[in-house]
Amino acid sequence: MWTDFFDAVIFSELEGVRKPSPLIYQRALDALGLTGPECVFVDDHAENLPPAEALGIRTVHHTTDPVGTATIPDSLLRDPTLV
């Protein structure tokens, strides 16, 4: 149902694993065909960030400012060679 909107969809109940297990992040990377440094993970629970960081994924802890949070991944993924 979500395949038209996202490159990959990972349902923890289907995977049999959930955050903060590093396995769920690795499965997402595998499904996307990307490495950790090519990705940014945003979560409102700080305890979910370290396992993603261990895989090289850049992380953003969302708190209360959705507009502020939304600008961070863009800056982290910006390719300086394209600017």
C-alpha contacts under 8 A as a table, 3 or more apart, distances in Angstrom:
res1	aa1	res2	aa2	distance
1	M	4	D	7.37
2	W	5	F	5.56
2	W	6	F	6.40
2	W	9	V	7.14
3	T	6	F	5.49
3	T	7	D	6.90
3	T	8	A	7.05
3	T	9	V	7.08
6	F	9	V	6.66
7	D	32	L	6.74
8	A	28	A	7.30
8	A	31	A	6.09
8	A	32	L	6.07
9	V	28	A	7.86
10	I	14	L	7.85
10	I	15	E	7.37
10	I	27	R	7.76
10	I	28	A	6.46
11	F	14	L	5.36
11	F	15	E	6.23
12	S	15	E	4.88
12	S	16	G	5.80
12	S	17	V	5.41
12	S	18	R	5.10
12	S	24	I	7.30
13	E	16	G	5.22
13	E	17	V	6.88
13	E	18	R	7.64
15	E	18	R	7.83
15	E	24	I	7.64
17	V	21	S	6.86
17	V	23	L	7.11
17	V	24	I	6.11
18	R	21	S	5.86
18	R	23	L	7.98
18	R	24	I	5.84
19	K	22	P	7.33
19	K	24	I	6.41
19	K	25	Y	7.84
19	K	48	N	6.12
20	P	24	I	7.67
20	P	47	E	7.00
20	P	48	N	4.75
20	P	49	L	7.64
20	P	51	P	6.35
21	S	24	I	5.91
21	S	25	Y	7.44
21	S	51	P	6.78
22	P	25	Y	5.33
22	P	26	Q	6.28
22	P	51	P	5.14
22	P	52	A	6.51
22	P	55	L	7.79
23	L	26	Q	4.99
23	L	27	R	6.10
24	I	27	R	5.13
24	I	28	A	6.36
25	Y	28	A	5.10
25	Y	29	L	6.31
25	Y	51	P	7.82
25	Y	52	A	6.20
25	Y	55	L	7.98
26	Q	29	L	5.02
26	Q	30	D	6.11
26	Q	55	L	7.62
27	R	30	D	5.01
27	R	31	A	6.04
28	A	31	A	5.06
28	A	32	L	6.18
29	L	32	L	5.13
29	L	33	G	5.89
29	L	34	L	5.23
29	L	35	T	6.14
29	L	36	G	6.89
30	D	33	G	4.94
30	D	34	L	6.54
31	A	34	L	7.97
34	L	38	E	6.29
34	L	39	C	7.47
35	T	38	E	5.49
35	T	39	C	7.09
35	T	56	G	7.69
35	T	57	I	7.87
36	G	39	C	5.44
36	G	40	V	7.97
36	G	52	A	7.86
36	G	55	L	5.46
36	G	56	G	4.42
36	G	57	I	4.14
36	G	58	R	7.44
37	P	40	V	7.79
37	P	56	G	5.06
37	P	57	I	5.10
37	P	58	R	6.56
38	E	57	I	7.14
38	E	77	L	7.38
39	C	57	I	5.43
39	C	58	R	6.34
39	C	77	L	7.43
40	V	57	I	5.69
40	V	58	R	4.70
40	V	59	T	5.47
40	V	60	V	7.36
40	V	73	P	6.10
40	V	76	L	7.40
40	V	77	L	7.48
41	F	49	L	7.70
41	F	52	A	7.32
41	F	57	I	6.67
41	F	58	R	6.26
41	F	59	T	4.76
41	F	60	V	6.24
42	V	59	T	5.81
42	V	60	V	4.72
42	V	61	H	5.98
42	V	62	H	6.46
43	D	46	A	7.04
43	D	48	N	6.97
43	D	49	L	7.18
43	D	59	T	7.92
43	D	60	V	6.61
43	D	61	H	5.48
43	D	62	H	5.70
44	D	61	H	5.59
44	D	62	H	4.63
44	D	63	T	5.92
45	H	48	N	5.75
45	H	49	L	7.52
45	H	61	H	7.06
45	H	62	H	7.81
46	A	49	L	5.54
46	A	50	P	7.91
46	A	61	H	6.10
47	E	50	P	6.64
48	N	51	P	6.53
48	N	52	A	7.29
49	L	52	A	5.42
49	L	53	E	6.22
49	L	59	T	6.18
49	L	60	V	7.75
49	L	61	H	7.50
50	P	53	E	4.91
50	P	54	A	6.12
51	P	54	A	5.09
51	P	55	L	6.82
52	A	55	L	5.32
52	A	56	G	6.76
52	A	57	I	5.36
52	A	58	R	7.51
52	A	59	T	7.24
53	E	56	G	4.97
53	E	57	I	4.87
53	E	58	R	6.00
53	E	59	T	6.57
54	A	57	I	7.24
58	R	76	L	7.67
60	V	69	T	7.48
60	V	72	I	7.35
60	V	73	P	7.47
61	H	69	T	7.97
62	H	65	D	7.33
62	H	66	P	7.35
62	H	69	T	5.85
63	T	66	P	7.80
63	T	69	T	7.90
65	D	68	G	5.31
65	D	69	T	6.08
66	P	69	T	5.01
66	P	70	A	5.95
67	V	70	A	5.14
67	V	71	T	6.63
68	G	71	T	5.51
68	G	72	I	6.97
69	T	72	I	5.53
69	T	73	P	7.66
70	A	73	P	6.49
70	A	74	D	7.47
71	T	74	D	5.59
71	T	75	S	6.65
72	I	75	S	5.30
72	I	76	L	6.29
73	P	76	L	4.98
73	P	77	L	6.12
74	D	77	L	5.33
74	D	78	R	6.06
75	S	78	R	5.21
78	R	82	L	7.95
79	D	82	L	5.55
79	D	83	V	7.01
80	P	83	V	5.33
